[in-house]
């Protein structure tokens, strides 16, 4: 009797996970998500769009150059050249999956411009709702694909290792019931760690759970210290803040200090469209000096309901009309450049374990991600990983010794809130030796040893060891 092939287990329902699952056809895939409908991913909140050199006057080489410049030349150049070269094809593939990108009156794709880009190359859908458009189309494709079995309402809390290879997962449902399933390969596509900071543009589920699981299994990490802070989240009360897309500045919005003067004048050749780390530190500096920072978008033309419906709705919900008044803005934890160390095929240092999207680090983003390269990474790397897994033989493992690599319990709410505040002050846009050291000691001495605390210690240690400023990692000292 022929033994049925074990499924590829993909953990995470954002763009990277959805694309990987689709691209793995015809191999059987089991897609596991915390939410029943796959909602709650950071992908769905992505506003700006996808970067791709499509204009006749643009080039993939120029896109690569901007990516490396924004990444403080800490990037893997080969990975960058591959990713930017894949971008036009990724846009074409997404259109085949049913994504309807915004077009001009002549039928051509509209191309916006964002910080760090030397040309207009941002393809968008639904104005500033690109991520939601991608997730909606890709989810529909996955749910109609016979090779994918979707399971929502489950959390993966352990990996099964046999003979040093990852061969399965353990899940826990909303009632606390656990189930073990074997896998031909396991893919972590669980997103970033922004929700571990006091202020973030990410959803609450972007808490680093997948990264913590990978580290608990013994997989190597890379560049954990590099956390990107978006300079323009709406400065209102709360943990998960509404994002004010960079595309607004590309459309003419301007950052102002408390006195109404241009915030970025004379600080960078690209002014308001300087790389995110530069702008975020400037906003942070002004706040530390006791002043508010404003984004004046009142001069932005066109129909906001078509161009920026997400921003408009979020602002109106807080009693602010961006068409009439400047908006208070603040930096917020946005994207983690570090993660589980992988190659471009998504392979980690553990046989059988793969990672893709924000939870992975293949070197493409360097020390600071270029705007709108994140969705591109999820699509391009997801397609590459899925295609590789479709033809790969299941990881070999004998009947020998096995162990469960468990993430462990999480922190109670009060302890988690305190950790978020600790990381915000010690590992925010500007860092120094004493605060990093004190924060690490506080984590080490904490009575609550939840997995979030262990992950925070790893990030703080990496930040302390990198004594010089680089990209999004800004040190006031070299302690």
Secondary structure in CASP SS format (residue, H / E / C, confidence):
PFRMAT SS
TARGET T0000
AUTHOR 0000-0000-0000
METHOD secondary structure of the structure
MODEL  1
X C 1.00
X C 1.00
X C 1.00
X C 1.00
X C 1.00
X C 1.00
X C 1.00
X E 1.00
X E 1.00
X E 1.00
X E 1.00
X C 1.00
X C 1.00
X C 1.00
X H 1.00
X H 1.00
X H 1.00
X H 1.00
X H 1.00
X H 1.00
X H 1.00
X H 1.00
X H 1.00
X C 1.00
X C 1.00
X C 1.00
X C 1.00
X C 1.00
X E 1.00
X E 1.00
X E 1.00
X E 1.00
X C 1.00
X C 1.00
X C 1.00
X C 1.00
X C 1.00
X C 1.00
X C 1.00
X C 1.00
X C 1.00
X H 1.00
X H 1.00
X H 1.00
X H 1.00
X C 1.00
X C 1.00
X C 1.00
X C 1.00
X E 1.00
X E 1.00
X C 1.00
X C 1.00
X C 1.00
X C 1.00
X C 1.00
X C 1.00
X C 1.00
X C 1.00
X H 1.00
X H 1.00
X H 1.00
X H 1.00
X H 1.00
X H 1.00
X H 1.00
X H 1.00
X H 1.00
X H 1.00
X H 1.00
X C 1.00
X C 1.00
X C 1.00
X C 1.00
X C 1.00
X C 1.00
X H 1.00
X H 1.00
X H 1.00
X H 1.00
X H 1.00
X H 1.00
X H 1.00
X H 1.00
X H 1.00
X H 1.00
X H 1.00
X H 1.00
X H 1.00
X H 1.00
X H 1.00
X H 1.00
X H 1.00
X H 1.00
X H 1.00
X H 1.00
X C 1.00
X C 1.00
X C 1.00
X C 1.00
X C 1.00
X C 1.00
X E 1.00
X C 1.00
X C 1.00
X C 1.00
X C 1.00
X C 1.00
X E 1.00
X C 1.00
X E 1.00
X E 1.00
X C 1.00
X C 1.00
X C 1.00
X C 1.00
X C 1.00
X C 1.00
X C 1.00
X C 1.00
X C 1.00
X E 1.00
X E 1.00
X C 1.00
X C 1.00
X C 1.00
X C 1.00
X C 1.00
X C 1.00
X H 1.00
X H 1.00
X H 1.00
X H 1.00
X H 1.00
X H 1.00
X H 1.00
X H 1.00
X H 1.00
X H 1.00
X H 1.00
X H 1.00
X H 1.00
X H 1.00
X C 1.00
X C 1.00
X C 1.00
X C 1.00
X E 1.00
X E 1.00
X E 1.00
X E 1.00
X C 1.00
X C 1.00
X E 1.00
X E 1.00
X E 1.00
X E 1.00
X E 1.00
X E 1.00
X E 1.00
X E 1.00
X E 1.00
X C 1.00
X C 1.00
X E 1.00
X E 1.00
X E 1.00
X E 1.00
X E 1.00
X E 1.00
X E 1.00
X E 1.00
X E 1.00
X C 1.00
X C 1.00
X C 1.00
X C 1.00
X E 1.00
X E 1.00
X E 1.00
X E 1.00
X E 1.00
X C 1.00
X C 1.00
X E 1.00
X E 1.00
X E 1.00
X E 1.00
X C 1.00
X C 1.00
X C 1.00
X C 1.00
X C 1.00
X H 1.00
X H 1.00
X H 1.00
X C 1.00
X C 1.00
X C 1.00
X E 1.00
X C 1.00
X C 1.00
X C 1.00
X C 1.00
X C 1.00
X C 1.00
X C 1.00
X C 1.00
X H 1.00
X H 1.00
X H 1.00
X H 1.00
X H 1.00
X H 1.00
X H 1.00
X H 1.00
X C 1.00
X C 1.00
X C 1.00
X C 1.00
X E 1.00
X E 1.00
X C 1.00
X C 1.00
X C 1.00
X C 1.00
X E 1.00
X E 1.00
X E 1.00
X E 1.00
X E 1.00
X E 1.00
X E 1.00
X E 1.00
X C 1.00
X C 1.00
X C 1.00
X C 1.00
X C 1.00
X E 1.00
X C 1.00
X C 1.00
X E 1.00
X C 1.00
X C 1.00
X C 1.00
X H 1.00
X H 1.00
X H 1.00
X H 1.00
X C 1.00
X C 1.00
X C 1.00
X E 1.00
X E 1.00
X E 1.00
X C 1.00
X C 1.00
X C 1.00
X C 1.00
X C 1.00
X E 1.00
X C 1.00
X C 1.00
X C 1.00
X C 1.00
X C 1.00
X C 1.00
X C 1.00
X C 1.00
X H 1.00
X H 1.00
X H 1.00
X C 1.00
X C 1.00
X H 1.00
X H 1.00
X H 1.00
X H 1.00
X H 1.00
X H 1.00
X H 1.00
X H 1.00
X H 1.00
X H 1.00
X H 1.00
X H 1.00
X H 1.00
X C 1.00
X C 1.00
X C 1.00
X C 1.00
X E 1.00
X E 1.00
X E 1.00
X E 1.00
X C 1.00
X C 1.00
X C 1.00
X C 1.00
X C 1.00
X C 1.00
X C 1.00
X H 1.00
X H 1.00
X H 1.00
X H 1.00
X C 1.00
X H 1.00
X H 1.00
X H 1.00
X H 1.00
X H 1.00
X H 1.00
X H 1.00
X H 1.00
X H 1.00
X C 1.00
X C 1.00
X C 1.00
X C 1.00
X C 1.00
X C 1.00
X C 1.00
X C 1.00
X C 1.00
X E 1.00
X E 1.00
X E 1.00
X E 1.00
X E 1.00
X E 1.00
X E 1.00
X E 1.00
X E 1.00
X E 1.00
X C 1.00
X C 1.00
X E 1.00
X E 1.00
X E 1.00
X C 1.00
X C 1.00
X C 1.00
X C 1.00
X C 1.00
X E 1.00
X C 1.00
X C 1.00
X C 1.00
X C 1.00
X C 1.00
X E 1.00
X E 1.00
X E 1.00
X C 1.00
X H 1.00
X H 1.00
X H 1.00
X E 1.00
X E 1.00
X C 1.00
X C 1.00
X C 1.00
X C 1.00
X C 1.00
X C 1.00
X C 1.00
X C 1.00
X C 1.00
X C 1.00
X C 1.00
X C 1.00
X H 1.00
X H 1.00
X H 1.00
X H 1.00
X H 1.00
X H 1.00
X H 1.00
X H 1.00
X H 1.00
X H 1.00
X H 1.00
X H 1.00
X H 1.00
X H 1.00
X H 1.00
X H 1.00
X H 1.00
X H 1.00
X C 1.00
X C 1.00
X C 1.00
X C 1.00
X C 1.00
X C 1.00
X C 1.00
X C 1.00
X C 1.00
X C 1.00
X E 1.00
X E 1.00
X E 1.00
X E 1.00
X E 1.00
X C 1.00
X C 1.00
X C 1.00
X C 1.00
X C 1.00
X C 1.00
X H 1.00
X H 1.00
X H 1.00
X H 1.00
X H 1.00
X H 1.00
X H 1.00
X H 1.00
X H 1.00
X H 1.00
X H 1.00
X H 1.00
X H 1.00
X H 1.00
X C 1.00
X C 1.00
X C 1.00
X C 1.00
X E 1.00
X C 1.00
X H 1.00
X H 1.00
X H 1.00
X H 1.00
X H 1.00
X H 1.00
X H 1.00
X H 1.00
X H 1.00
X H 1.00
X H 1.00
X H 1.00
X H 1.00
X C 1.00
X C 1.00
X C 1.00
X C 1.00
X C 1.00
X H 1.00
X H 1.00
X H 1.00
X H 1.00
X H 1.00
X H 1.00
X H 1.00
X H 1.00
X H 1.00
X H 1.00
X H 1.00
X H 1.00
X H 1.00
X H 1.00
X H 1.00
X C 1.00
X C 1.00
X C 1.00
X C 1.00
X E 1.00
X C 1.00
X C 1.00
X E 1.00
X C 1.00
X E 1.00
X C 1.00
X C 1.00
X C 1.00
X C 1.00
END
